[in-house]
Amino acid sequence: MGGRGRSLLLTIAVLVAFWLIFSRLRFVVWVNASFGQILILFVVLAVVIFLGLDQLINGRRP
């Protein structure tokens, strides 16, 4: 996959992570998570989604 495809995939992963976290925001605030904890959760979730989508699109490489 070219640089543009990976960039698009990363953008989709970040948007999905943003939506997943902020659709449940009242639960995150309810457990009194700090801004740093929310940021770490966002980054980890975006990376996991990116790697999963990359694996689905590219498959296994020899």
N, CA, C and O atoms as a Tinker XYZ file with bonds, in Angstrom:
   248  protein
     1  N      0.848000   -1.158000    0.000000    73     2
     2  CA     0.000000    0.000000    0.000000    64     1     3
     3  C      0.902000    1.232000    0.000000    63     2     4     5
     4  O      1.887000    1.296000    0.736000    81     3
     5  N      0.557000    2.191000   -0.821000    73     3     6
     6  CA     1.352000    3.401000   -0.937000    64     5     7
     7  C      1.193000    4.311000    0.264000    63     6     8     9
     8  O      0.411000    4.046000    1.177000    81     7
     9  N      1.958000    5.391000    0.237000    73     7    10
    10  CA     1.909000    6.350000    1.334000    64     9    11
    11  C      0.542000    6.986000    1.487000    63    10    12    13
    12  O      0.088000    7.244000    2.602000    81    11
    13  N     -0.118000    7.241000    0.353000    73    11    14
    14  CA    -1.443000    7.864000    0.423000    64    13    15
    15  C     -2.468000    6.908000    1.033000    63    14    16    17
    16  O     -3.321000    7.334000    1.812000    81    15
    17  N     -2.392000    5.628000    0.689000    73    15    18
    18  CA    -3.318000    4.642000    1.246000    64    17    19
    19  C     -3.131000    4.478000    2.743000    63    18    20    21
    20  O     -4.106000    4.374000    3.487000    81    19
    21  N     -1.885000    4.456000    3.185000    73    19    22
    22  CA    -1.617000    4.326000    4.621000    64    21    23
    23  C     -2.079000    5.569000    5.369000    63    22    24    25
    24  O     -2.581000    5.479000    6.490000    81    23
    25  N     -1.905000    6.726000    4.744000    73    23    26
    26  CA    -2.370000    7.963000    5.362000    64    25    27
    27  C     -3.886000    7.959000    5.514000    63    26    28    29
    28  O     -4.410000    8.364000    6.552000    81    27
    29  N     -4.589000    7.502000    4.486000    73    27    30
    30  CA    -6.042000    7.417000    4.553000    64    29    31
    31  C     -6.472000    6.417000    5.628000    63    30    32    33
    32  O     -7.415000    6.670000    6.378000    81    31
    33  N     -5.784000    5.298000    5.696000    73    31    34
    34  CA    -6.098000    4.282000    6.699000    64    33    35
    35  C     -5.864000    4.814000    8.114000    63    34    36    37
    36  O     -6.654000    4.544000    9.019000    81    35
    37  N     -4.793000    5.560000    8.301000    73    35    38
    38  CA    -4.518000    6.149000    9.607000    64    37    39
    39  C     -5.593000    7.169000    9.975000    63    38    40    41
    40  O     -6.016000    7.235000   11.129000    81    39
    41  N     -6.031000    7.955000    9.011000    73    39    42
    42  CA    -7.087000    8.937000    9.260000    64    41    43
    43  C     -8.375000    8.246000    9.680000    63    42    44    45
    44  O     -9.044000    8.691000   10.613000    81    43
    45  N     -8.726000    7.167000    8.999000    73    43    46
    46  CA    -9.935000    6.415000    9.356000    64    45    47
    47  C     -9.801000    5.835000   10.752000    63    46    48    49
    48  O    -10.753000    5.874000   11.531000    81    47
    49  N     -8.632000    5.296000   11.079000    73    47    50
    50  CA    -8.416000    4.711000   12.405000    64    49    51
    51  C     -8.552000    5.765000   13.499000    63    50    52    53
    52  O     -9.154000    5.505000   14.541000    81    51
    53  N     -7.996000    6.951000   13.269000    73    51    54
    54  CA    -8.085000    8.020000   14.264000    64    53    55
    55  C     -9.530000    8.472000   14.432000    63    54    56    57
    56  O     -9.976000    8.704000   15.555000    81    55
    57  N    -10.261000    8.599000   13.339000    73    55    58
    58  CA   -11.659000    9.021000   13.418000    64    57    59
    59  C    -12.517000    7.988000   14.160000    63    58    60    61
    60  O    -13.377000    8.351000   14.963000    81    59
    61  N    -12.281000    6.713000   13.889000    73    59    62
    62  CA   -13.040000    5.665000   14.581000    64    61    63
    63  C    -12.697000    5.669000   16.074000    63    62    64    65
    64  O    -13.589000    5.542000   16.914000    81    63
    65  N    -11.419000    5.813000   16.405000    73    63    66
    66  CA   -11.021000    5.857000   17.817000    64    65    67
    67  C    -11.654000    7.067000   18.503000    63    66    68    69
    68  O    -12.150000    6.958000   19.625000    81    67
    69  N    -11.637000    8.214000   17.831000    73    67    70
    70  CA   -12.255000    9.426000   18.372000    64    69    71
    71  C    -13.737000    9.197000   18.632000    63    70    72    73
    72  O    -14.247000    9.577000   19.686000    81    71
    73  N    -14.422000    8.586000   17.691000    73    71    74
    74  CA   -15.850000    8.337000   17.846000    64    73    75
    75  C    -16.122000    7.357000   18.991000    63    74    76    77
    76  O    -17.028000    7.577000   19.796000    81    75
    77  N    -15.336000    6.272000   19.063000    73    75    78
    78  CA   -15.548000    5.277000   20.118000    64    77    79
    79  C    -15.345000    5.870000   21.507000    63    78    80    81
    80  O    -16.112000    5.578000   22.425000    81    79
    81  N    -14.338000    6.685000   21.662000    73    79    82
    82  CA   -14.057000    7.254000   22.978000    64    81    83
    83  C    -15.099000    8.302000   23.340000    63    82    84    85
    84  O    -15.634000    8.281000   24.448000    81    83
    85  N    -15.392000    9.209000   22.431000    73    83    86
    86  CA   -16.271000   10.311000   22.779000    64    85    87
    87  C    -17.747000    9.948000   22.729000    63    86    88    89
    88  O    -18.579000   10.707000   23.226000    81    87
    89  N    -18.089000    8.813000   22.146000    73    87    90
    90  CA   -19.471000    8.364000   22.242000    64    89    91
    91  C    -19.751000    7.805000   23.644000    63    90    92    93
    92  O    -20.906000    7.704000   24.058000    81    91
    93  N    -18.707000    7.450000   24.352000    73    91    94
    94  CA   -18.811000    6.918000   25.713000    64    93    95
    95  C    -18.219000    7.883000   26.735000    63    94    96    97
    96  O    -17.893000    7.477000   27.850000    81    95
    97  N    -18.081000    9.126000   26.376000    73    95    98
    98  CA   -17.363000   10.088000   27.210000    64    97    99
    99  C    -17.931000   10.197000   28.613000    63    98   100   101
   100  O    -17.174000   10.371000   29.568000    81    99
   101  N    -19.241000   10.100000   28.761000    73    99   102
   102  CA   -19.800000   10.256000   30.097000    64   101   103
   103  C    -19.299000    9.177000   31.050000    63   102   104   105
   104  O    -19.222000    9.411000   32.256000    81   103
   105  N    -18.953000    7.990000   30.527000    73   103   106
   106  CA   -18.396000    6.941000   31.375000    64   105   107
   107  C    -16.948000    7.250000   31.743000    63   106   108   109
   108  O    -16.519000    6.972000   32.863000    81   107
   109  N    -16.196000    7.821000   30.810000    73   107   110
   110  CA   -14.803000    8.164000   31.086000    64   109   111
   111  C    -14.740000    9.258000   32.151000    63   110   112   113
   112  O    -13.930000    9.179000   33.074000    81   111
   113  N    -15.580000   10.263000   32.029000    73   111   114
   114  CA   -15.601000   11.339000   33.016000    64   113   115
   115  C    -16.132000   10.818000   34.346000    63   114   116   117
   116  O    -15.679000   11.245000   35.408000    81   115
   117  N    -17.084000    9.903000   34.291000    73   115   118
   118  CA   -17.692000    9.358000   35.498000    64   117   119
   119  C    -16.668000    8.642000   36.380000    63   118   120   121
   120  O    -16.753000    8.714000   37.606000    81   119
   121  N    -15.707000    7.957000   35.771000    73   119   122
   122  CA   -14.682000    7.269000   36.556000    64   121   123
   123  C    -13.522000    8.202000   36.884000    63   122   124   125
   124  O    -12.504000    7.774000   37.426000    81   123
   125  N    -13.686000    9.491000   36.549000    73   123   126
   126  CA   -12.730000   10.528000   36.893000    64   125   127
   127  C    -11.355000   10.270000   36.278000    63   126   128   129
   128  O    -10.342000   10.307000   36.976000    81   127
   129  N    -11.322000   10.014000   34.996000    73   127   130
   130  CA   -10.066000    9.828000   34.289000    64   129   131
   131  C     -9.454000   11.192000   33.995000    63   130   132   133
   132  O    -10.159000   12.148000   33.673000    81   131
   133  N     -8.144000   11.263000   34.109000    73   131   134
   134  CA    -7.464000   12.515000   33.813000    64   133   135
   135  C     -7.336000   12.680000   32.298000    63   134   136   137
   136  O     -7.555000   11.740000   31.534000    81   135
   137  N     -6.979000   13.885000   31.887000    73   135   138
   138  CA    -6.810000   14.149000   30.463000    64   137   139
   139  C     -5.721000   13.257000   29.861000    63   138   140   141
   140  O     -5.853000   12.780000   28.734000    81   139
   141  N     -4.652000   13.037000   30.617000    73   139   142
   142  CA    -3.562000   12.179000   30.140000    64   141   143
   143  C     -4.017000   10.743000   29.904000    63   142   144   145
   144  O     -3.610000   10.111000   28.930000    81   143
   145  N     -4.857000   10.234000   30.791000    73   143   146
   146  CA    -5.369000    8.876000   30.635000    64   145   147
   147  C     -6.278000    8.768000   29.408000    63   146   148   149
   148  O     -6.225000    7.774000   28.684000    81   147
   149  N     -7.109000    9.785000   29.174000    73   147   150
   150  CA    -7.971000    9.787000   27.992000    64   149   151
   151  C     -7.123000    9.859000   26.729000    63   150   152   153
   152  O     -7.419000    9.186000   25.742000    81   151
   153  N     -6.066000   10.676000   26.756000    73   151   154
   154  CA    -5.184000   10.804000   25.594000    64   153   155
   155  C     -4.471000    9.486000   25.304000    63   154   156   157
   156  O     -4.360000    9.089000   24.144000    81   155
   157  N     -3.993000    8.813000   26.327000    73   155   158
   158  CA    -3.330000    7.516000   26.138000    64   157   159
   159  C     -4.311000    6.489000   25.581000    63   158   160   161
   160  O     -3.965000    5.726000   24.679000    81   159
   161  N     -5.523000    6.465000   26.107000    73   159   162
   162  CA    -6.544000    5.555000   25.604000    64   161   163
   163  C     -6.829000    5.821000   24.133000    63   162   164   165
   164  O     -6.953000    4.883000   23.345000    81   163
   165  N     -6.933000    7.089000   23.760000    73   163   166
   166  CA    -7.185000    7.481000   22.375000    64   165   167
   167  C     -6.062000    7.006000   21.449000    63   166   168   169
   168  O     -6.329000    6.448000   20.385000    81   167
   169  N     -4.817000    7.224000   21.850000    73   167   170
   170  CA    -3.667000    6.839000   21.017000    64   169   171
   171  C     -3.593000    5.323000   20.875000    63   170   172   173
   172  O     -3.385000    4.818000   19.772000    81   171
   173  N     -3.759000    4.595000   21.967000    73   171   174
   174  CA    -3.693000    3.131000   21.912000    64   173   175
   175  C     -4.814000    2.569000   21.045000    63   174   176   177
   176  O     -4.587000    1.662000   20.244000    81   175
   177  N     -6.009000    3.097000   21.201000    73   175   178
   178  CA    -7.133000    2.624000   20.400000    64   177   179
   179  C     -6.935000    2.924000   18.920000    63   178   180   181
   180  O     -7.261000    2.093000   18.072000    81   179
   181  N     -6.408000    4.095000   18.601000    73   179   182
   182  CA    -6.142000    4.450000   17.201000    64   181   183
   183  C     -5.093000    3.519000   16.595000    63   182   184   185
   184  O     -5.231000    3.101000   15.445000    81   183
   185  N     -4.057000    3.193000   17.346000    73   183   186
   186  CA    -3.003000    2.292000   16.845000    64   185   187
   187  C     -3.561000    0.891000   16.619000    63   186   188   189
   188  O     -3.257000    0.262000   15.605000    81   187
   189  N     -4.365000    0.401000   17.543000    73   187   190
   190  CA    -4.951000   -0.933000   17.398000    64   189   191
   191  C     -5.871000   -0.988000   16.176000    63   190   192   193
   192  O     -5.826000   -1.947000   15.407000    81   191
   193  N     -6.694000    0.027000   16.002000    73   191   194
   194  CA    -7.585000    0.057000   14.842000    64   193   195
   195  C     -6.779000    0.145000   13.559000    63   194   196   197
   196  O     -7.093000   -0.538000   12.585000    81   195
   197  N     -5.732000    0.986000   13.543000    73   195   198
   198  CA    -4.883000    1.119000   12.360000    64   197   199
   199  C     -4.227000   -0.210000   12.004000    63   198   200   201
   200  O     -4.240000   -0.611000   10.840000    81   199
   201  N     -3.661000   -0.890000   12.976000    73   199   202
   202  CA    -2.997000   -2.162000   12.695000    64   201   203
   203  C     -3.993000   -3.225000   12.228000    63   202   204   205
   204  O     -3.681000   -4.029000   11.349000    81   203
   205  N     -5.177000   -3.227000   12.811000    73   203   206
   206  CA    -6.201000   -4.181000   12.385000    64   205   207
   207  C     -6.652000   -3.926000   10.956000    63   206   208   209
   208  O     -6.768000   -4.862000   10.165000    81   207
   209  N     -6.907000   -2.657000   10.616000    73   207   210
   210  CA    -7.304000   -2.332000    9.240000    64   209   211
   211  C     -6.183000   -2.613000    8.254000    63   210   212   213
   212  O     -6.429000   -3.094000    7.147000    81   211
   213  N     -4.958000   -2.316000    8.650000    73   211   214
   214  CA    -3.794000   -2.574000    7.785000    64   213   215
   215  C     -3.657000   -4.073000    7.522000    63   214   216   217
   216  O     -3.357000   -4.487000    6.403000    81   215
   217  N     -3.875000   -4.877000    8.552000    73   215   218
   218  CA    -3.787000   -6.329000    8.394000    64   217   219
   219  C     -4.901000   -6.841000    7.465000    63   218   220   221
   220  O     -4.664000   -7.717000    6.633000    81   219
   221  N     -6.111000   -6.292000    7.612000    73   219   222
   222  CA    -7.222000   -6.709000    6.749000    64   221   223
   223  C     -6.976000   -6.349000    5.292000    63   222   224   225
   224  O     -7.270000   -7.134000    4.390000    81   223
   225  N     -6.440000   -5.165000    5.069000    73   223   226
   226  CA    -6.237000   -4.700000    3.691000    64   225   227
   227  C     -5.015000   -5.361000    3.052000    63   226   228   229
   228  O     -5.088000   -5.831000    1.917000    81   227
   229  N     -3.902000   -5.399000    3.770000    73   227   230
   230  CA    -2.666000   -5.927000    3.186000    64   229   231
   231  C     -2.525000   -7.441000    3.336000    63   230   232   233
   232  O     -1.871000   -8.085000    2.516000    81   231
   233  N     -3.116000   -7.997000    4.347000    73   231   234
   234  CA    -2.963000   -9.435000    4.580000    64   233   235
   235  C     -1.558000   -9.742000    5.051000    63   234   236   237
   236  O     -0.801000   -8.841000    5.412000    81   235
   237  N     -1.218000  -11.005000    5.046000    73   235   238
   238  CA     0.117000  -11.408000    5.461000    64   237   239
   239  C      1.096000  -11.220000    4.327000    63   238   240   241
   240  O      0.817000  -11.552000    3.175000    81   239
   241  N      2.238000  -10.686000    4.673000    73   239   242
   242  CA     3.300000  -10.533000    3.682000    64   241   243
   243  C      4.301000  -11.660000    3.873000    63   242   244   245
   244  O      4.605000  -12.035000    5.005000    81   243
   245  N      4.815000  -12.203000    2.781000    73   243   246
   246  CA     5.781000  -13.309000    2.913000    64   245   247
   247  C      7.094000  -12.896000    3.513000    63   246   248
   248  O      7.986000  -13.728000    3.677000    81   247
